[in-house]
Amino acid sequence: MNTAFADPGHAGPAGGGEEEARRKRDLDLLARASRTELEDLWNGLDDKPAHTRLRGPETGLVMVRGRIGGGGAPFNLGEATVSRASVQLADGAVGHAYRLGTDRRAAELAAIIDALARDDGRRAVIADRLLTPLAERLAAEAAGRAEETAATKVDFFTMVRGED
Amino acid sequence: MYVAVKGGEKAIANAHRLLADRRRGDRSLPGLTIAQIIAQLGLAVDRVMAEASLYDPSLAALALKQARGDMIEAIFLLRAYRTTLPRFGTSVPLETGRMQVERRVSATYKDLPGGQLLGPTFDYTHRLLDPDLLDETADVEAPARRAGETEAVMRVSDILDGEGLIEPDGEMPDDHVPGDLTREPMEFPMPRDLRLQALARGDEGFLLALGYSTQRGYGRTHPFVGEIRMGLVEVEFEVPELGLTLSLGEIRITECQMVNQFKGSAKAPPQFTRGYGLVFGQSERKAMSMSLVDRALRTSEFGEDVTAPAQDEEFVISHCDNVQATGFVEHLKLPHYVDFQAELDLVRRMRARHKPAEETTEHEEAAE
């Protein structure tokens, strides 16, 4: 997980490019939220507006590309399952979601949450209850993996042969 | 010739029922869960994803369970499943340089930025069966941790590239659109991007044997492992309805940079050449084999003679897909009653014609 996810709770009101950047960061986080985390947020909301489905939820494929030699011309490595949804709330707000895997319910919930977050007041609640703890969980998991890997780093030492 | 015959429906239905029974096995044992397969047979799941060319651990685990652990059958099931899904598009190419590294070793440099990170490896184990694992309730120690390591894990190819000692990452002409084997029929000669797609989904055993053959002298390339890295990379996708590039999650991949002996010319000084391997999941053997074969298949590009099987593009690419291979090999067991009747008839007639000739010869010998 990248540092791009740090501190989603304090983005504050934003507009233009900042608004887009914030939305991207939120959507990237929502793609990593577990189904339970999404359900918990939804179930805990007092106000659950109805939504209509604009597209999906549906599962399909994304062809994942690599690069020759790591940084050269792209080639098709293989596909991955992706689920996506687009929804509209009664107030007109539209939400989208894309995530790896086949969990269509999770994709639909994430799209609803994205639509809810178009409203700054609702977004603050979503950030507090879901995005901030989620970012913390992901950062902790990444840090844990990094520390476990670091513990397997080889510390070379040279045997003194006493020739001089 | 194909002739329809009827019958066998009941036998087939009962055979499948029997298969389901044998798959489940002893009912006094708990049934395997998909979560258990993902957690405890992870490398089997990875191999199914790699060779099915579809990244989805849950579906790969389901396929393994359904196939009773038969890898190629599981790969076949996952390949069949993918044909039922629409394609949303193509990802932004993976940035393996930004990988969250879980293992990284180099055989060419001892001390390099990021260091030698062994990760969860079978290397240096003694290959002794562990009787502790007979007890499924036995506790396993938590991994050791070392905090405070933040050094970036630099690519070995970039280190060599800095001195101009190695050829650059493979480029294709600017107007080249990456080919897709799942959409267009194969043609030879095949550009390197398409070959890499074929190798990435190719059979591990086949590629291992071919890679080994190059080491034993059938198309030697003098390889060194510049670097192997395994870990998590983000899958990014441009979403047109948002005008944003989203990160859809992480996948685990293994990358191998093989450094091979030199190529130079009157105009260009000698440089190391390279083979590249990239595979879904944790699969070092496959990534290494792929990079050996990738380099071997570049023989013509370097003006070398194609003398060995691993250098023969059409041979390698046409036979590396285990689902295709198993389809054609295994079809032999299906009824060929009529074909065989025809051959029986033919061999009888040939023998009938052969007999008088044999007798004549014997008579002549006797006469002499």
Interface residues (C-beta under 8 A of the other chain):
Chain A: M1 N2 E20 R23 K24 L27 D28 A31 R32 E58 T59 G60 L61 V62 M63 V64 R65 G66 R67 I68 G69 G70 G71 G72 A73 P74 F75 N76 L77 G78 E79 A80 T81 V82 R84 S86 H96 Y98 R99 L100 G101 T102 A142 G144 R145 A146 E147 E148 T149 A150 A151 T152 K153 V154 F156
Chain B: M49 A50 S53 L54 Y55 D56 S58 L59 R82 L85 P86 R87 F88 G89 T90 S91 V92 P93 L94 T96 G97 R98 Q100 V101 E102 R103 K110 D111 G115 Q116 L117 L118 G119 P120 P143 A144 R145 R146 A147 G148 E149 R155 S157 P168 D169 G170 E171 M172 H176 P178 G179 D180 L181 T182 R192 D193 L194 L196 Q197 A200 R201 L232 E234 V235 F237 V239 E241 L242 G243 L244 T245 L246 S247 L248 G249 E250 I251 I253 E255 Q257 R274 Y276 L278 F280
